[in-house]
Amino acid sequence: MSALDDLLALQVLDTRLDQLRHQLSALPVRTELTETIARRSEAAASAAIVQARLKELRDEQSHLEDEALAVEAKAGSIESSLYSGTVVAHKDLEALQAEHRMLKSRQAHLEDRAIGVMEDAEPVESESAAMDALLGGLDDQILGLEERLRVESGDVGIELEQATAERVAAVEQVASELLAAYEPLRKQMGGIAVAKLTGSRCEGCRMEIPSAQLESVRKAPADSIANCPECGRILVR
């Protein structure tokens, strides 16, 4: 095997490594996982809005109920005074009775408002429960997809490790001057830096090399670097 054949073998390995890395990053389950995580994030944002609204309603209901209890207690105190016999003046009794009626009316109003807020909260609470169930379902999906990704990545990962080890061995077989030309050219040419010369055609760019330039390529020493005049790739001839 010539030095250029060794370089071509390295190119084949590098192409396989690129394919495996792409396969690893483009696994369908990875895309599905990314989309599910995005859906979960959107659902969590919506759930947070619903939960904030529910908390607001519950806080309002609690405040109204606390206020109604305070008013009820005050009305109860006045009622005790009315029937205790300590207030005997007719004018004072009328004033206490008026205040008692006002407080009971206020209590009823607060309790009605609390009931109204509680009723407003019921559909929001149902929506919050539905959002929690949705998030739970998405969490289960994500766990399942993550497990699938681990399994599928593992299969490709094993092959990637094997190919990487083969590349280490292949690099040792390539002459240093060829390697120095190959590595930067590979980056420049999108991963393919070496191509076979078949007849007068470069298998890298699939272009026919003009006869004058082809003659120059063919007359070059067997293990020297000759580049395709069309695409610049190193030709193995």
C-alpha contacts under 8 A as a table, 3 or more apart, distances in Angstrom:
res1	aa1	res2	aa2	distance
1	M	5	D	5.85
1	M	6	D	6.88
2	S	5	D	5.02
2	S	6	D	6.43
2	S	222	A	7.88
2	S	223	D	6.70
3	A	6	D	5.09
3	A	7	L	6.40
3	A	174	V	6.40
3	A	175	A	6.73
3	A	223	D	5.72
4	L	7	L	4.88
4	L	8	L	6.14
4	L	223	D	5.92
4	L	236	V	5.84
5	D	8	L	4.94
5	D	9	A	6.18
5	D	236	V	6.89
6	D	9	A	5.07
6	D	10	L	6.36
6	D	170	A	7.37
6	D	173	Q	6.39
6	D	174	V	5.74
7	L	10	L	5.03
7	L	11	Q	6.25
7	L	174	V	5.86
7	L	178	L	7.34
7	L	179	L	7.67
7	L	194	V	7.52
8	L	11	Q	4.87
8	L	12	V	6.24
8	L	194	V	6.14
8	L	195	A	7.32
8	L	236	V	7.30
9	A	12	V	5.10
9	A	13	L	6.38
9	A	170	A	7.35
10	L	13	L	5.08
10	L	14	D	6.14
10	L	167	R	6.64
10	L	170	A	5.83
10	L	171	V	6.72
11	Q	14	D	5.01
11	Q	15	T	6.06
11	Q	192	I	7.04
11	Q	193	A	7.34
11	Q	194	V	6.44
12	V	15	T	5.15
12	V	16	R	6.27
13	L	16	R	5.04
13	L	17	L	6.16
13	L	163	A	6.85
13	L	166	E	7.66
13	L	167	R	6.28
14	D	17	L	4.93
14	D	18	D	6.14
14	D	167	R	7.38
14	D	191	G	7.72
15	T	18	D	5.09
15	T	19	Q	6.24
15	T	191	G	6.89
15	T	192	I	7.30
16	R	19	Q	5.02
16	R	20	L	6.18
16	R	163	A	7.61
17	L	20	L	5.06
17	L	21	R	6.12
17	L	160	L	6.51
17	L	163	A	6.52
17	L	164	T	7.20
18	D	21	R	5.17
18	D	22	H	6.12
18	D	191	G	7.84
19	Q	22	H	5.09
19	Q	23	Q	5.98
20	L	23	Q	4.86
20	L	24	L	6.03
20	L	156	V	6.79
20	L	159	E	7.80
20	L	160	L	6.20
21	R	24	L	5.01
21	R	25	S	6.26
21	R	160	L	7.50
22	H	25	S	5.14
22	H	26	A	5.86
23	Q	26	A	5.05
23	Q	27	L	5.91
23	Q	156	V	7.68
24	L	27	L	5.68
24	L	153	S	6.22
24	L	156	V	6.47
24	L	157	G	7.59
25	S	30	R	7.38
26	A	30	R	6.80
26	A	31	T	7.22
27	L	30	R	5.29
27	L	31	T	6.85
27	L	152	E	7.96
28	P	31	T	5.21
28	P	32	E	6.24
29	V	32	E	4.90
29	V	33	L	5.97
29	V	145	L	6.59
29	V	148	R	7.07
29	V	149	L	6.09
30	R	33	L	5.02
30	R	34	T	6.16
30	R	145	L	7.90
30	R	149	L	6.45
31	T	34	T	5.09
31	T	35	E	6.19
32	E	35	E	5.17
32	E	36	T	6.09
32	E	145	L	7.62
33	L	36	T	5.08
33	L	37	I	6.10
33	L	142	I	6.36
33	L	145	L	5.82
33	L	146	E	7.09
34	T	37	I	5.19
34	T	38	A	6.24
35	E	38	A	5.05
35	E	39	R	6.23
36	T	39	R	4.99
36	T	40	R	6.08
36	T	138	L	7.04
36	T	141	Q	7.62
36	T	142	I	6.69
37	I	40	R	4.96
37	I	41	S	6.15
37	I	138	L	7.97
37	I	142	I	6.92
38	A	41	S	5.04
38	A	42	E	6.30
39	R	42	E	5.12
39	R	43	A	6.08
40	R	43	A	5.01
40	R	44	A	5.99
40	R	135	L	6.44
40	R	138	L	6.09
40	R	139	D	7.60
41	S	44	A	5.06
41	S	45	A	6.28
42	E	45	A	5.17
42	E	46	S	6.36
43	A	46	S	5.07
43	A	47	A	5.99
43	A	131	M	7.25
43	A	134	L	7.71
43	A	135	L	6.81
44	A	47	A	4.91
44	A	48	A	6.08
44	A	135	L	6.96
45	A	48	A	5.15
45	A	49	I	6.58
46	S	49	I	5.24
46	S	50	V	6.43
47	A	50	V	5.06
47	A	51	Q	5.99
47	A	128	S	6.50
47	A	131	M	5.68
47	A	132	D	7.36
48	A	51	Q	5.04
48	A	52	A	6.02
49	I	52	A	5.13
49	I	53	R	6.29
50	V	53	R	5.14
50	V	54	L	6.16
50	V	124	V	6.78
50	V	127	E	7.29
50	V	128	S	5.96
51	Q	54	L	4.96
51	Q	55	K	6.08
51	Q	128	S	6.18
52	A	55	K	5.12
52	A	56	E	6.15
53	R	56	E	5.02
53	R	57	L	6.32
53	R	124	V	7.56
54	L	57	L	5.15
54	L	58	R	6.12
54	L	121	A	6.22
54	L	124	V	6.02
54	L	125	E	6.42
54	L	128	S	7.84
55	K	58	R	5.03
55	K	59	D	5.94
56	E	59	D	5.21
56	E	60	E	6.19
57	L	60	E	5.04
57	L	61	Q	6.10
57	L	117	V	6.36
57	L	118	M	7.42
57	L	120	D	7.70
57	L	121	A	6.04
58	R	61	Q	5.01
58	R	62	S	6.06
58	R	117	V	7.85
58	R	118	M	7.38
58	R	121	A	7.23
59	D	62	S	5.07
59	D	63	H	6.09
60	E	63	H	5.08
60	E	64	L	6.19
60	E	114	A	7.74
60	E	117	V	7.35
61	Q	64	L	5.17
61	Q	65	E	6.13
61	Q	113	R	7.96
61	Q	114	A	4.96
61	Q	115	I	7.71
61	Q	117	V	5.87
61	Q	118	M	6.41
62	S	65	E	5.11
62	S	66	D	6.07
62	S	114	A	7.73
63	H	66	D	5.13
63	H	67	E	6.11
64	L	67	E	5.07
64	L	68	A	6.04
64	L	110	L	5.82
64	L	111	E	7.04
64	L	113	R	7.21
64	L	114	A	5.57
65	E	68	A	5.00
65	E	69	L	6.19
65	E	110	L	7.08
65	E	111	E	6.51
65	E	114	A	6.23
66	D	69	L	5.15
66	D	70	A	6.27
67	E	70	A	5.05
67	E	71	V	6.21
67	E	110	L	7.31
68	A	71	V	5.09
68	A	72	E	6.03
68	A	106	R	7.69
68	A	107	Q	4.97
68	A	108	A	7.75
68	A	110	L	5.54
68	A	111	E	6.24
69	L	72	E	4.92
69	L	73	A	6.10
69	L	107	Q	7.64
70	A	73	A	5.13
70	A	74	K	6.32
71	V	74	K	5.09
71	V	75	A	6.10
71	V	103	L	6.15
71	V	104	K	7.59
71	V	106	R	7.32
71	V	107	Q	5.87
72	E	75	A	5.01
72	E	76	G	6.03
72	E	103	L	7.23
72	E	104	K	6.92
72	E	107	Q	6.19
73	A	76	G	4.97
73	A	77	S	6.25
74	K	77	S	5.09
74	K	78	I	6.39
74	K	103	L	7.66
75	A	78	I	5.14
75	A	79	E	6.09
75	A	100	H	5.45
75	A	103	L	5.77
75	A	104	K	6.60
76	G	79	E	4.94
76	G	80	S	6.19
77	S	80	S	5.12
77	S	81	S	6.43
78	I	81	S	5.01
78	I	82	L	6.26
78	I	96	L	6.64
78	I	100	H	6.38
79	E	82	L	5.03
79	E	83	Y	6.50
79	E	100	H	6.91
80	S	83	Y	5.39
80	S	84	S	5.83
81	S	84	S	5.08
81	S	85	G	7.21
81	S	86	T	6.76
81	S	87	V	6.91
82	L	85	G	6.79
82	L	86	T	7.77
82	L	87	V	6.68
82	L	93	L	6.79
82	L	96	L	7.06
82	L	97	Q	7.57
84	S	87	V	7.48
85	G	88	V	6.55
87	V	92	D	6.86
87	V	93	L	6.51
88	V	92	D	7.39
88	V	93	L	6.90
89	A	92	D	5.28
89	A	93	L	6.23
90	H	93	L	5.08
90	H	94	E	6.19
91	K	94	E	5.17
91	K	95	A	6.28
92	D	95	A	5.05
92	D	96	L	6.22
93	L	96	L	5.12
93	L	97	Q	6.08
94	E	97	Q	5.06
94	E	98	A	6.10
95	A	98	A	5.14
95	A	99	E	6.19
96	L	99	E	5.06
96	L	100	H	5.99
97	Q	100	H	4.95
97	Q	101	R	6.17
98	A	101	R	5.17
98	A	102	M	6.17
99	E	102	M	5.01
99	E	103	L	6.11
100	H	103	L	5.14
100	H	104	K	6.15
101	R	104	K	5.17
101	R	105	S	6.07
102	M	105	S	5.10
102	M	106	R	6.10
103	L	106	R	4.88
103	L	107	Q	6.00
104	K	107	Q	4.90
104	K	108	A	6.14
105	S	108	A	5.15
105	S	109	H	6.17
106	R	109	H	5.04
106	R	110	L	6.18
107	Q	110	L	5.17
107	Q	111	E	6.11
108	A	111	E	5.09
108	A	112	D	6.07
109	H	112	D	5.16
109	H	113	R	6.23
110	L	113	R	5.06
110	L	114	A	6.11
111	E	114	A	4.97
111	E	115	I	6.20
112	D	115	I	5.10
112	D	116	G	6.19
113	R	116	G	4.95
113	R	117	V	6.17
114	A	117	V	5.13
114	A	118	M	6.11
115	I	118	M	4.97
115	I	119	E	6.18
116	G	119	E	5.09
116	G	120	D	6.21
117	V	120	D	4.91
117	V	121	A	6.14
118	M	121	A	5.03
118	M	122	E	6.48
119	E	122	E	5.32
119	E	123	P	7.82
120	D	123	P	6.66
120	D	124	V	7.27
121	A	124	V	5.09
121	A	125	E	5.90
122	E	125	E	5.05
122	E	126	S	6.28
123	P	126	S	4.96
123	P	127	E	6.12
124	V	127	E	4.96
124	V	128	S	6.07
125	E	128	S	4.96
125	E	129	A	6.18
126	S	129	A	5.08
126	S	130	A	6.20
127	E	130	A	5.01
127	E	131	M	6.15
128	S	131	M	5.02
128	S	132	D	6.18
129	A	132	D	5.04
129	A	133	A	6.24
130	A	133	A	5.05
130	A	134	L	6.16
131	M	134	L	4.95
131	M	135	L	6.13
132	D	135	L	5.10
132	D	136	G	6.11
133	A	136	G	5.01
133	A	137	G	6.18
134	L	137	G	5.11
134	L	138	L	6.20
135	L	138	L	5.05
135	L	139	D	6.04
136	G	139	D	5.05
136	G	140	D	6.31
137	G	140	D	5.13
137	G	141	Q	6.29
138	L	141	Q	4.91
138	L	142	I	6.10
139	D	142	I	5.07
139	D	143	L	6.27
140	D	143	L	5.18
140	D	144	G	6.28
141	Q	144	G	5.11
141	Q	145	L	6.10
142	I	145	L	5.05
142	I	146	E	5.98
143	L	146	E	5.13
143	L	147	E	6.29
144	G	147	E	5.19
144	G	148	R	6.30
145	L	148	R	4.95
145	L	149	L	6.03
146	E	149	L	4.99
146	E	150	R	6.20
147	E	150	R	5.09
147	E	151	V	6.35
148	R	151	V	5.14
148	R	152	E	6.08
149	L	152	E	5.17
149	L	153	S	5.62
150	R	153	S	5.21
150	R	154	G	5.88
151	V	154	G	5.09
151	V	155	D	6.63
152	E	155	D	5.36
152	E	156	V	6.63
153	S	156	V	5.23
153	S	157	G	5.63
154	G	157	G	4.79
154	G	158	I	6.09
155	D	158	I	5.45
155	D	159	E	6.74
156	V	159	E	5.21
156	V	160	L	6.09
157	G	160	L	4.85
157	G	161	E	6.11
158	I	161	E	5.15
158	I	162	Q	6.30
159	E	162	Q	5.09
159	E	163	A	6.17
160	L	163	A	5.15
160	L	164	T	6.03
161	E	164	T	5.03
161	E	165	A	6.24
162	Q	165	A	5.19
162	Q	166	E	6.30
163	A	166	E	4.96
163	A	167	R	6.15
164	T	167	R	5.03
164	T	168	V	6.45
165	A	168	V	5.21
165	A	169	A	6.65
166	E	169	A	5.21
166	E	170	A	6.12
167	R	170	A	4.82
167	R	171	V	6.01
168	V	171	V	5.37
168	V	172	E	6.75
169	A	172	E	5.43
169	A	173	Q	7.04
170	A	173	Q	5.31
170	A	174	V	6.91
171	V	174	V	5.36
171	V	179	L	7.88
172	E	175	A	7.89
174	V	178	L	6.76
174	V	179	L	6.40
175	A	178	L	5.37
175	A	179	L	6.25
176	S	179	L	4.97
176	S	180	A	6.07
177	E	180	A	5.09
177	E	181	A	6.44
178	L	181	A	5.21
178	L	182	Y	5.97
178	L	225	I	7.40
179	L	182	Y	4.89
179	L	183	E	6.07
180	A	183	E	5.95
180	A	184	P	7.35
181	A	184	P	6.38
181	A	185	L	6.42
182	Y	185	L	5.23
182	Y	186	R	5.94
182	Y	193	A	6.24
182	Y	194	V	7.63
182	Y	234	I	7.83
183	E	186	R	5.26
183	E	187	K	6.72
183	E	193	A	7.98
184	P	187	K	5.30
184	P	188	Q	6.28
185	L	188	Q	4.90
185	L	189	M	5.94
185	L	193	A	5.53
185	L	233	R	7.50
186	R	189	M	5.17
186	R	190	G	6.21
186	R	191	G	4.68
186	R	192	I	5.42
186	R	193	A	4.44
186	R	194	V	7.99
187	K	190	G	5.54
187	K	191	G	5.70
187	K	193	A	8.00
188	Q	191	G	7.51
189	M	192	I	5.70
189	M	193	A	5.99
189	M	233	R	7.74
190	G	193	A	7.98
192	I	195	A	7.56
192	I	204	G	7.36
192	I	233	R	7.68
193	A	233	R	5.04
193	A	234	I	6.14
194	V	204	G	7.28
194	V	233	R	5.43
194	V	234	I	4.69
194	V	235	L	6.01
194	V	236	V	7.15
195	A	202	C	6.51
195	A	203	E	5.50
195	A	204	G	4.99
195	A	233	R	6.46
195	A	234	I	6.21
195	A	235	L	5.21
195	A	236	V	6.08
196	K	202	C	6.21
196	K	203	E	5.44
196	K	204	G	7.26
196	K	235	L	5.61
196	K	236	V	4.73
196	K	237	R	6.25
197	L	200	S	6.64
197	L	201	R	5.79
197	L	202	C	4.87
197	L	203	E	6.18
197	L	235	L	5.85
197	L	236	V	5.80
197	L	237	R	5.20
198	T	201	R	5.26
198	T	202	C	6.41
198	T	203	E	6.81
198	T	237	R	7.57
200	S	208	E	5.52
200	S	209	I	5.55
200	S	210	P	7.80
200	S	211	S	7.81
200	S	214	L	6.70
201	R	206	R	6.04
201	R	207	M	5.52
201	R	208	E	4.31
201	R	209	I	5.90
202	C	205	C	5.89
202	C	206	R	5.22
202	C	207	M	5.70
202	C	208	E	6.54
202	C	209	I	7.15
202	C	228	C	6.79
202	C	235	L	7.33
203	E	206	R	4.90
203	E	207	M	7.57
204	G	231	C	7.68
204	G	233	R	7.05
205	C	230	E	7.54
205	C	231	C	6.23
207	M	230	E	7.05
209	I	213	Q	6.64
209	I	214	L	5.73
209	I	228	C	7.58
209	I	229	P	7.12
209	I	230	E	7.17
210	P	213	Q	5.57
210	P	214	L	5.94
211	S	214	L	4.84
211	S	215	E	6.08
212	A	215	E	5.38
212	A	216	S	6.72
213	Q	216	S	5.14
213	Q	217	V	6.38
213	Q	229	P	7.29
214	L	217	V	5.06
214	L	218	R	6.20
215	E	218	R	5.16
215	E	219	K	6.19
216	S	219	K	5.26
216	S	220	A	6.44
217	V	220	A	5.41
217	V	226	A	5.94
217	V	227	N	7.74
218	R	237	R	7.43
220	A	224	S	6.62
220	A	225	I	7.99
220	A	226	A	6.96
221	P	224	S	5.27
222	A	237	R	7.69
225	I	234	I	6.35
225	I	235	L	7.36
226	A	234	I	5.75
226	A	235	L	5.73
227	N	231	C	7.96
227	N	232	G	5.08
227	N	233	R	5.22
227	N	234	I	4.46
227	N	235	L	5.58
228	C	231	C	5.60
228	C	232	G	4.69
228	C	233	R	5.32
228	C	234	I	6.36
228	C	235	L	6.17
229	P	232	G	5.71
